[in-house]
Amino acid sequence: FLRRKIMKVKKVVATLLAGVMAFSICACSSNGAATEPAAAPAQEAAETEAPAEEKAEAAAPAAADGDVLAGAGDITLDMWCIATESDSNRHSYEAAIEELTSEYPNITLNWEAFENESYKTKIKAAVSADEMPDIFFTWSAAFLGDFVEAGKVYCLDGAYGDYASELPEVMLGNTTYDGKHYGVPLTMNIVGLFANMDLLKEAGYDEIPGTYEEFIACCDALKAKGIIPFGCAGKETWCVTEYLESVIEKSVGADALNDIFLGRATWANADVAAAVDTFQGLVNDGYFDPNGIALSNDEVKQNFMDGKYAFYMNGTWNCADFAANEAFGSKVQVSEFPVINADKATLGQLIGGPSDTLAVAASSANADIAAKYTFELGKRICHYGYLDGCGLPAWTPYGDTSSINPLTQTVSEICANASSYVLFGDTAQSADDANTYLSYVDQVYGCQIDGQGFVDGLAADIR
């Protein structure tokens, strides 16, 4: 299943880009709430795409309007991001920055990386205090929208024109507010269901179960063998949402969950309450590591790679680390979470989409130069991240992509068959709503409230 021919991924990428164009959550309003403008039809988008084989053989694009950067004089730019030493994207940042430093020695980039959760607090505080770096990592949709609404983000319309042929307009949907562009997307990811196939084989399974009933039977068989089905980092609530949102989406359908996240529908939804109970039932039935509630994502991820858990649900940026691990790479497969309620949900409804973004502070003393540098940097981070298997490309792929690992190939095929995406809940919602949402997710994982308490509380505290 995983060992498809390498060349197939080149064809899949073209299909994937068309699919994302049609189904990505698109532009945002000035208040940071996502809206849905008309998307280009998938067929039309596919017809305008150059064949993937041609893209793969093409040389790396020359720097657009690079003379502006070269002629800018000696400039120092500061950047914050989340590509820490342990982050899967670290290499893509290092390689991209090294390449740009060589090409533009007159521009010095001082960059710092921060842990995911602490960064969310740090960047929000910096925005409030007008102490932002020139370039900063951000999540798209409402997270970035709050900063845009506050007037703290530099509009990139003036720079985007030089890159429009390499970065499809629809990929900017999650970073477009009132028709203006404010972010440079990098790679895109979805929540994947990763499985240690050696452990599944111990329980009598040669592949990841395709239906929910089979999936639960598999979990029971794993428990009978003394194998913990799931590991989840309760110390980092976003990790819990990777499980919970998948269960909700595959119970109530993508449209229903998306409408709630975007403020078009209330949380007071009986089907959502039932889905939360389903998730909590998995916790109460012993499918999750009871010690996971006090663990970080790095610890849980390592436990999964060490064979402590059979399944690990997290972003597909993990494909890079899994595939690169000689001892573990041959054991792992990836799929999407199965459908729970076929009357309302289908396969192909995924959690994720284009989200990781670079933006420029409006307060930057060299905002125009920083904008062009950010596009150049974003293009390269996307390139190296895709080659590393850290995600699927928001930019048109270039160069030799034949080394893409089999896990990322499988994710490409999953996305090529996608019918809709729901952006991660803590990104799709405004900052205040996201914090409230995460606090209730914590309570669900800790079994302090049930599904009804979850929806009642959110309906009262958010809308």
C-alpha positions as CSV (number, residue, x, y, z in Angstrom):
1,F,0.0,0.0,0.0
2,L,2.8,2.4,0.9
3,R,5.3,1.3,-1.6
4,R,3.7,3.0,-4.6
5,K,6.0,3.9,-7.5
6,I,7.8,7.1,-6.7
7,M,6.8,8.7,-10.0
8,K,3.1,8.5,-9.0
9,V,3.5,11.3,-6.5
10,K,4.3,13.8,-9.3
11,K,0.9,13.2,-10.8
12,V,-0.8,13.3,-7.4
13,V,0.7,16.7,-6.6
14,A,-1.1,18.3,-9.6
15,T,-4.4,16.7,-8.5
16,L,-3.8,17.7,-4.9
17,L,-3.3,21.3,-5.8
18,A,-6.5,21.4,-7.7
19,G,-8.3,19.7,-4.9
20,V,-7.1,22.1,-2.3
21,M,-8.0,25.0,-4.6
22,A,-11.6,23.8,-4.6
23,F,-11.9,22.8,-1.0
24,S,-9.6,24.9,1.2
25,I,-11.2,27.2,3.7
26,C,-10.8,30.5,1.9
27,A,-10.7,34.2,2.5
28,C,-11.3,35.9,5.8
29,S,-13.3,39.0,6.8
30,S,-11.8,42.0,8.6
31,N,-12.8,40.6,12.0
32,G,-10.8,37.4,11.4
33,A,-13.8,35.2,10.9
34,A,-13.4,32.9,7.8
35,T,-15.8,33.2,4.9
36,E,-16.2,31.2,1.8
37,P,-15.7,33.0,-1.5
38,A,-16.2,31.2,-4.8
39,A,-13.4,28.7,-5.4
40,A,-12.0,27.8,-8.8
41,P,-13.5,24.5,-10.1
42,A,-11.2,21.6,-9.6
43,Q,-11.3,20.6,-13.2
44,E,-10.5,24.1,-14.4
45,A,-7.7,24.4,-11.9
46,A,-6.2,21.0,-13.0
47,E,-6.4,22.1,-16.7
48,T,-4.3,25.2,-16.0
49,E,-1.7,23.3,-14.0
50,A,1.5,22.3,-15.9
51,P,2.2,18.6,-15.9
52,A,3.8,17.5,-12.6
53,E,6.6,15.8,-14.5
54,E,7.6,19.1,-16.1
55,K,7.5,20.8,-12.7
56,A,9.7,18.2,-11.2
57,E,12.3,18.5,-14.0
58,A,12.3,22.3,-14.0
59,A,15.2,24.2,-12.4
60,A,14.6,26.2,-9.2
61,P,12.9,29.5,-10.1
62,A,15.1,32.5,-10.1
63,A,14.5,35.0,-7.4
64,A,11.6,37.2,-8.4
65,D,12.7,40.8,-8.5
66,G,15.8,39.7,-6.7
67,D,17.6,42.9,-7.7
68,V,15.5,44.8,-5.1
69,L,16.9,42.5,-2.3
70,A,20.5,42.6,-3.7
71,G,20.3,46.4,-4.0
72,A,18.8,47.0,-0.6
73,G,22.1,47.7,1.1
74,D,23.1,46.1,4.4
75,I,19.9,45.3,6.3
76,T,19.2,43.2,9.3
77,L,15.9,41.5,9.7
78,D,14.6,39.6,12.8
79,M,12.3,36.6,12.5
80,W,10.4,34.4,15.1
81,C,9.2,30.9,14.3
82,I,8.4,27.6,15.9
83,A,11.0,25.5,14.1
84,T,12.8,24.4,17.2
85,E,15.6,21.8,17.2
86,S,13.1,19.0,17.8
87,D,10.6,20.3,15.2
88,S,10.2,18.4,11.9
89,N,10.5,21.6,10.0
90,R,13.8,22.6,11.4
91,H,15.9,21.4,8.5
92,S,13.7,23.2,5.9
93,Y,14.2,26.5,7.7
94,E,17.9,26.0,8.0
95,A,18.3,25.0,4.4
96,A,16.2,27.9,3.1
97,I,18.0,30.5,5.3
98,E,21.4,29.2,4.3
99,E,20.4,29.4,0.6
100,L,19.1,33.0,1.0
101,T,22.1,34.1,3.1
102,S,24.4,32.9,0.3
103,E,22.3,34.6,-2.4
104,Y,21.9,37.9,-0.5
105,P,24.9,38.4,1.9
106,N,23.8,42.0,2.4
107,I,20.7,40.9,4.3
108,T,21.3,39.4,7.8
109,L,18.5,37.3,9.2
110,N,18.5,36.9,13.0
111,W,16.0,34.2,13.8
112,E,14.7,32.6,16.9
113,A,12.5,29.5,17.3
114,F,10.1,28.9,20.2
115,E,8.0,25.9,21.4
116,N,4.6,25.8,19.8
117,E,2.4,26.6,22.8
118,S,4.7,29.2,24.4
119,Y,5.0,30.9,21.0
120,K,1.2,31.5,20.8
121,T,1.4,33.6,24.0
122,K,4.7,35.3,23.0
123,I,3.5,36.5,19.6
124,K,0.2,37.7,21.0
125,A,2.0,39.7,23.7
126,A,4.4,41.1,21.1
127,V,1.5,42.3,18.9
128,S,-0.2,44.0,21.9
129,A,3.1,45.7,22.9
130,D,4.2,46.7,19.4
131,E,7.4,44.7,19.9
132,M,7.1,42.4,16.9
133,P,10.0,41.1,14.8
134,D,10.2,42.0,11.1
135,I,9.0,38.6,10.0
136,F,7.0,36.2,12.1
137,F,5.5,32.7,11.9
138,T,1.7,32.6,12.4
139,W,-1.2,30.3,11.8
140,S,-3.7,31.5,9.2
141,A,-7.4,32.2,9.4
142,A,-8.6,33.9,12.6
143,F,-5.3,33.6,14.4
144,L,-3.6,35.9,11.8
145,G,-6.9,37.7,11.3
146,D,-6.9,39.1,14.8
147,F,-3.5,40.7,14.1
148,V,-4.6,42.1,10.8
149,E,-7.7,43.6,12.3
150,A,-5.5,45.3,14.9
151,G,-3.5,46.9,12.0
152,K,-0.3,45.1,13.0
153,V,0.4,43.2,9.8
154,Y,2.0,44.5,6.6
155,C,-0.1,44.0,3.4
156,L,1.7,41.9,0.9
157,D,-0.2,42.8,-2.2
158,G,2.7,44.9,-3.5
159,A,5.1,42.0,-3.4
160,Y,2.7,39.1,-4.3
161,G,2.5,39.9,-8.0
162,D,6.1,38.8,-8.6
163,Y,5.3,35.3,-7.2
164,A,1.7,34.8,-8.5
165,S,2.9,32.2,-11.1
166,E,4.5,30.1,-8.4
167,L,2.0,30.6,-5.6
168,P,-1.6,30.0,-6.7
169,E,-4.0,32.7,-5.5
170,V,-6.3,30.1,-3.9
171,M,-3.5,29.0,-1.6
172,L,-3.7,32.5,-0.1
173,G,-7.4,32.1,0.8
174,N,-6.7,31.5,4.5
175,T,-4.5,34.6,4.7
176,T,-6.7,37.0,2.7
177,Y,-8.8,39.6,4.6
178,D,-11.1,42.1,2.9
179,G,-9.5,41.1,-0.4
180,K,-5.9,41.9,0.7
181,H,-3.1,39.4,1.2
182,Y,-1.2,39.3,4.6
183,G,0.6,36.0,4.7
184,V,2.9,33.7,2.8
185,P,1.8,30.0,3.1
186,L,4.4,27.3,3.5
187,T,3.4,23.6,3.4
188,M,-0.1,22.3,4.2
189,N,-1.0,19.4,6.4
190,I,-3.8,17.3,7.6
191,V,-4.4,15.2,10.7
192,G,-3.2,11.6,10.0
193,L,-3.9,8.3,11.7
194,F,-0.5,6.8,12.0
195,A,-0.2,3.1,12.9
196,N,2.7,0.9,14.0
197,M,2.0,-2.1,11.8
198,D,4.2,-4.4,13.8
199,L,1.8,-3.9,16.8
200,L,-1.3,-4.3,14.6
201,K,0.1,-7.5,13.3
202,E,0.4,-8.8,16.8
203,A,-3.3,-8.2,17.2
204,G,-4.1,-10.0,13.9
205,Y,-4.3,-7.0,11.5
206,D,-2.3,-6.6,8.3
207,E,-3.7,-3.1,7.5
208,I,-5.3,-0.2,9.2
209,P,-9.0,-1.0,9.6
210,G,-11.2,0.9,7.1
211,T,-14.5,1.1,9.0
212,Y,-15.2,2.3,12.5
213,E,-16.5,-1.0,13.7
214,E,-13.4,-2.8,12.5
215,F,-11.3,0.0,14.0
216,I,-12.9,-0.5,17.5
217,A,-12.5,-4.3,17.2
218,C,-8.8,-3.7,16.4
219,C,-8.4,-1.5,19.5
220,D,-10.0,-4.2,21.6
221,A,-7.7,-6.8,20.1
222,L,-4.7,-4.6,20.9
223,K,-5.9,-4.2,24.5
224,A,-6.2,-8.0,24.8
225,K,-2.6,-8.2,23.8
226,G,-1.5,-5.7,26.4
227,I,-0.9,-3.0,23.8
228,I,-2.2,0.6,24.4
229,P,-4.1,1.7,21.3
230,F,-3.6,5.5,21.5
231,G,-1.0,8.0,22.9
232,C,-2.1,11.6,23.3
233,A,-0.3,14.5,24.9
234,G,-2.7,16.0,27.4
235,K,0.0,18.5,28.3
236,E,-0.5,20.2,24.9
237,T,-4.2,20.6,24.3
238,W,-3.8,21.0,20.5
239,C,-2.8,17.4,20.5
240,V,-6.1,16.4,22.0
241,T,-8.0,18.3,19.4
242,E,-6.3,16.2,16.7
243,Y,-8.3,13.2,18.0
244,L,-11.5,15.0,19.2
245,E,-12.0,17.1,16.0
246,S,-11.5,14.0,13.8
247,V,-14.2,12.1,15.8
248,I,-16.6,15.0,15.6
249,E,-16.0,15.6,11.9
250,K,-16.5,11.9,11.1
251,S,-19.7,11.9,13.2
252,V,-21.5,15.1,12.2
253,G,-19.8,15.9,8.8
254,A,-17.3,18.6,7.7
255,D,-19.9,21.3,6.9
256,A,-21.5,21.1,10.4
257,L,-18.1,21.4,12.2
258,N,-16.9,24.1,9.9
259,D,-20.0,26.2,10.4
260,I,-19.5,26.0,14.1
261,F,-15.8,27.0,13.9
262,L,-16.7,29.9,11.6
263,G,-19.5,31.2,13.8
264,R,-22.3,30.4,11.4
265,A,-23.8,27.8,13.7
266,T,-24.1,27.4,17.5
267,W,-22.2,24.9,19.6
268,A,-25.6,23.8,21.0
269,N,-25.7,20.8,18.7
270,A,-26.9,17.4,20.0
271,D,-24.9,15.5,17.4
272,V,-21.7,17.2,18.5
273,A,-22.5,16.4,22.1
274,A,-22.9,12.7,21.1
275,A,-19.6,12.8,19.2
276,V,-17.8,14.2,22.2
277,D,-19.3,11.4,24.3
278,T,-17.9,8.9,21.7
279,F,-14.4,10.3,22.1
280,Q,-14.7,10.3,25.9
281,G,-15.9,6.7,25.7
282,L,-12.6,5.8,24.1
283,V,-10.8,7.4,27.0
284,N,-12.9,5.7,29.6
285,D,-12.6,2.4,27.9
286,G,-8.8,2.5,28.3
287,Y,-7.9,3.1,24.7
288,F,-5.6,6.0,25.7
289,D,-2.4,5.9,27.7
290,P,-3.6,7.1,31.2
291,N,-0.2,8.7,31.7
292,G,-0.6,10.7,28.5
293,I,-2.5,13.5,30.2
294,A,0.8,14.7,31.8
295,L,3.0,14.2,28.7
296,S,4.3,16.5,26.1
297,N,3.8,15.8,22.4
298,D,7.6,15.1,22.0
299,E,7.3,12.4,24.7
300,V,4.2,10.8,23.2
301,K,5.6,10.9,19.8
302,Q,8.8,9.1,21.0
303,N,6.7,6.6,22.9
304,F,4.8,5.8,19.6
305,M,8.1,5.3,17.8
306,D,9.4,3.1,20.6
307,G,6.4,0.8,20.3
308,K,4.4,1.8,23.3
309,Y,1.2,2.7,21.3
310,A,-0.3,1.3,18.2
311,F,-1.8,4.5,16.9
312,Y,-0.8,8.2,17.0
313,M,-3.1,10.9,15.5
314,N,-1.2,14.1,14.7
315,G,-0.3,16.3,11.8
316,T,1.2,14.8,8.7
317,W,4.4,16.9,9.2
318,N,5.4,13.9,11.2
319,C,6.0,11.9,8.0
320,A,9.5,13.3,7.8
321,D,10.7,12.1,11.2
322,F,8.9,8.7,10.9
323,A,10.3,8.0,7.4
324,A,13.8,9.1,8.3
325,N,14.0,6.8,11.3
326,E,15.7,3.6,10.0
327,A,14.3,1.4,12.8
328,F,10.8,2.8,12.6
329,G,10.2,3.9,9.1
330,S,9.3,0.5,7.7
331,K,6.8,-0.2,10.5
332,V,4.5,2.9,10.1
333,Q,1.6,3.5,7.8
334,V,-0.8,6.4,7.6
335,S,-4.5,6.7,6.9
336,E,-7.5,8.9,7.7
337,F,-9.8,8.4,10.7
338,P,-12.8,6.1,9.7
339,V,-16.3,7.3,9.3
340,I,-18.5,7.0,12.5
341,N,-21.8,8.1,11.1
342,A,-22.2,7.4,7.4
343,D,-25.5,9.4,7.2
344,K,-23.6,12.6,7.9
345,A,-20.0,12.1,7.2
346,T,-17.8,10.5,4.5
347,L,-14.2,9.6,3.9
348,G,-12.4,12.5,2.3
349,Q,-13.5,14.9,5.0
350,L,-10.3,15.9,6.6
351,I,-9.0,18.1,9.4
352,G,-6.3,20.5,8.2
353,G,-5.4,22.5,5.1
354,P,-3.0,25.4,4.4
355,S,-2.3,27.0,7.8
356,D,1.5,27.5,8.5
357,T,2.3,31.0,7.4
358,L,5.0,33.7,7.5
359,A,3.9,37.4,7.8
360,V,5.5,40.8,8.1
361,A,5.0,43.3,10.9
362,A,3.6,46.6,9.8
363,S,6.0,48.2,12.3
364,S,9.1,46.8,10.5
365,A,11.5,49.6,9.5
366,N,12.1,47.7,6.2
367,A,8.7,46.2,5.6
368,D,8.9,46.4,1.8
369,I,12.2,44.5,1.8
370,A,11.0,42.1,4.5
371,A,8.0,41.3,2.3
372,K,10.0,40.2,-0.7
373,Y,12.4,38.4,1.5
374,T,9.5,36.6,3.2
375,F,8.2,35.3,-0.2
376,E,11.7,34.1,-1.1
377,L,12.1,32.4,2.2
378,G,8.6,30.9,2.2
379,K,9.1,29.4,-1.3
380,R,12.3,27.7,-0.1
381,I,10.9,26.5,3.2
382,C,8.0,25.0,1.3
383,H,10.5,23.3,-1.1
384,Y,12.7,21.8,1.5
385,G,9.8,20.9,3.8
386,Y,8.1,19.0,0.9
387,L,11.3,17.1,0.1
388,D,11.7,16.3,3.8
389,G,8.1,15.0,4.0
390,C,7.0,17.7,6.5
391,G,3.9,18.5,4.5
392,L,2.4,19.1,1.1
393,P,3.3,22.1,-1.0
394,A,1.4,25.3,-1.0
395,W,3.8,26.6,-3.7
396,T,4.2,24.9,-7.1
397,P,6.9,22.2,-6.7
398,Y,10.2,22.6,-8.5
399,G,13.4,20.6,-8.9
400,D,13.7,16.9,-8.4
401,T,10.9,15.5,-6.1
402,S,11.6,11.8,-6.7
403,S,12.9,11.4,-3.2
404,I,9.6,12.1,-1.5
405,N,9.1,9.5,1.2
406,P,6.3,6.8,0.8
407,L,4.3,8.2,3.9
408,T,4.0,11.6,2.3
409,Q,3.0,10.0,-1.0
410,T,0.2,8.3,0.8
411,V,-0.9,11.6,2.4
412,S,-0.9,13.1,-1.1
413,E,-3.2,10.4,-2.3
414,I,-5.5,10.9,0.7
415,C,-5.7,14.6,0.0
416,A,-6.2,14.1,-3.7
417,N,-9.4,12.2,-2.8
418,A,-10.5,14.8,-0.3
419,S,-13.9,16.4,-0.6
420,S,-13.5,19.0,2.1
421,Y,-11.2,20.4,4.7
422,V,-11.9,21.9,8.2
423,L,-9.1,24.0,9.4
424,F,-7.8,23.1,12.9
425,G,-10.2,24.5,15.5
426,D,-7.7,26.6,17.5
427,T,-6.7,28.3,14.2
428,A,-10.1,28.7,12.5
429,Q,-11.5,30.5,15.5
430,S,-10.6,33.9,16.9
431,A,-8.0,33.9,19.7
432,D,-10.4,34.4,22.5
433,D,-12.8,31.8,21.2
434,A,-9.9,29.4,20.6
435,N,-8.7,29.7,24.2
436,T,-12.2,29.1,25.5
437,Y,-12.6,26.1,23.2
438,L,-9.3,24.6,24.3
439,S,-10.2,24.9,28.0
440,Y,-13.3,22.8,27.3
441,V,-11.3,20.3,25.3
442,D,-9.0,19.9,28.4
443,Q,-12.0,19.2,30.6
444,V,-13.3,16.6,28.2
445,Y,-10.0,14.8,28.0
446,G,-9.8,14.9,31.8
447,C,-13.3,13.6,32.0
448,Q,-14.5,16.6,34.0
449,I,-17.4,17.2,31.7
450,D,-19.3,15.1,29.2
451,G,-20.5,15.9,25.7
452,Q,-23.6,17.9,26.8
453,G,-21.5,19.9,29.2
454,F,-19.0,20.6,26.4
455,V,-21.6,22.0,24.0
456,D,-23.6,23.8,26.7
457,G,-20.5,25.5,28.0
458,L,-19.2,26.6,24.6
459,A,-22.7,27.8,23.5
460,A,-22.9,29.9,26.6
461,D,-19.3,31.2,26.5
462,I,-18.8,31.7,22.8
463,R,-22.2,32.0,21.1
